[in-house]
Amino acid sequence: MAQEELSRGQAGRVEASSSSHSVAKSAGAMGAATFLSRITGLVREQVFAIFFGAGHFTDAFYIAFRIPNLLRDLFAEGALSSAFITTFHRVRVRDGERRAWRVAGLVFRALFIMGSVIALIGIFFSEGLVKLYAPSFAEIPEKFKLTTLMTQVLFPFFPLVSLAAAFMGILNACGKFFLPAFASALFNITSIATGLLFAWLLPKFGVEAIVGMAVGVVLGGAVQAFSQLPSLYRSGYRYETREELPDAPPWHQEKALGEILALMLPSIVGLAATQVNVLINSVLATGLGAGAVTWISYAFRLMQFPIGIFGVSLASATLPEVSRRLAAGEVAQARETLTKSIRFALAVNLPASVGLAVTSIPVVALLFQYGKFHADDTHATARVVAGYAVGLSFYSLVKILVPVCYAARKTKQAVVSSLFTILISYFAGVNLIGHFGPMGLAFATSIAAFVNSTYLFVLLREYVDIRSCFRAFLEQLFVASFMGAVVYGADLALTHFIGDAVSSGTTIRLILVGAEVCIGVGAIGVIGKGLGIRDTAQAFDWAASRAGRLFSRVFRR
């Protein structure tokens, strides 16, 4: 009997280890593709900074893009996946492969139709929408008119990205993570190339060049969606009619479709906090003068690097595993998987948040300070980056925890938390904006993310080892503080000897950022290995091994 229990215990540990390795591997694959997506997204922002700077034109674009982009982020980064994956797995087990694919097809069509209706409504009421969330723009008629026009141009992006999100969700459910995440990189590449082309063509017809960048976004959305179709068909998708599946009910009586659509609304609300808070920041920033909306947009783009690579990627890789475990009643295994994902996210994001705050000025100068983007814009954007960086780890944890709430059937609580968080962000932003300007808005979002993630931890306490995660948080806070002090000292010394990033050329900026990143990574490695901090050492080894494989592939070619 004892021997049997020992064998079962060893088997359970092996299975848990294998499941953890599977999540890490999936998160790594998606993280690599997401890294490419964030890099190309950053290039897109650099194109904006170089050609359009930070002023009325860019403010108009980012306000016009804010609503469709908000919908894109909510759909693409969790709401659909959290509703779709769980139901798809259940239908596949209960009713078979073909029935599951029929449900998937119904979801594709329903989302595209609903997205198209929303887009038409948005186009028709675009002027009223701009008055609602950018009222100060009405004081500058040309700016208001341009924002309204680009809002109309950009709304067709939504049904296309709804399809892309649906394709991504089903491919993730089938264990495919790289291509769906890489499709976002294709979106960025397409929007840059076609956007610049139309930015060159449209002024010949009396249309502002920046409208061409809006056209590029829509074309990029089409590429992002349809580039996933080949992989979807290889995974088994086929258009199934009722004649081919005589036992299947009519589409309007399909319970699984109703379940997915019913889960999506609370999922959207639950995941909305961070994105709606960014929208609130943009709305409040419209009254701060030219460039404020753009500074916030550029700053949040930098935050999306670690959030996307280690927050969204871990969430997308963790959700199918945790959903499968919970559906099978394997709570202990789900608890271990989720806890390890959270500890890994803390090991990466806490040092990243401190490092990004300390190096914000040289990083922003290196990435954006060219062409029409000037030194004052660099300092303003860097302050907003520092405000967002405070909450980076909490944003990432929310991305991981909210989908698990729906897998664990804790829908209402997650929705309440999200709505409460939005109120906190709004009132904190209104109070901080007068003292700190755009930086105060970013800091308000960080405060709200902290409250949201803390509540979700308590809500999921039976599925998370809170004591283990809190201990990991303290360890990583110590690591991040040590690293931040070292990098700050290095920044002072390097600036003294080789010059300031803002007033220097590209070479000096590159040396400063490269040296400070290397020093920061080295400090993390030393403290992690020296003190035997397991999560730090594992994250460091994981990153080093992946970097080594990447370089070996490059040199082998």
Buried (B, 14 or more C-beta within 10 A) or exposed (E): EEEEEEEEEEEBEEEBEEBBEBBBEBBBBBBBBBBBBBEBBBBBBBBBBBBBBBBBBBBBBBBBBBBBBBBBBBBBBBBBBBBBBBBBBBBBEEBEEBBBBBBBBBBBBBBBEBBBEBBEEBBEBBBEBBBEBBEBBEEBEEBBBBBBBBBBBBBBBBBBBBBBBBBBBBBBBBEBBBBBBBBBBBBBBBBBEBBBBBBEEBBEEEBBBBBBBBBBBBBBBBBBBBBBEEBBEEBEBBEBEEEEBEEBEEBEEBEBBEBBBEBBEBBBBBBBBBBBBBBBBBBBBBEBEBBBBBBBBBBBBBBBBBBBBBBBBBBBBBBBBBBBBBBEEBEEBBBBBBBBBBBBBBBBBBBBBBBBBBBBBBBBBBBBBBBBBBBEBBBBBBBBBBBBBBBBBBBBBBBBBBBBBBBBEBBEBBBBBBBBBBEBBBEBBBEBBEEBBBBBBBBBBBBBBBBBBEBBBEBBEEBBBBEBBEEBBEBBBBBBBBBBEBBBEBBEEBBEEBBBBBEBEEEBBBBBBEBBBEBBBEBBBBBBEEEEBEBBBBBBEBBEEBEEEEEEEEEEE
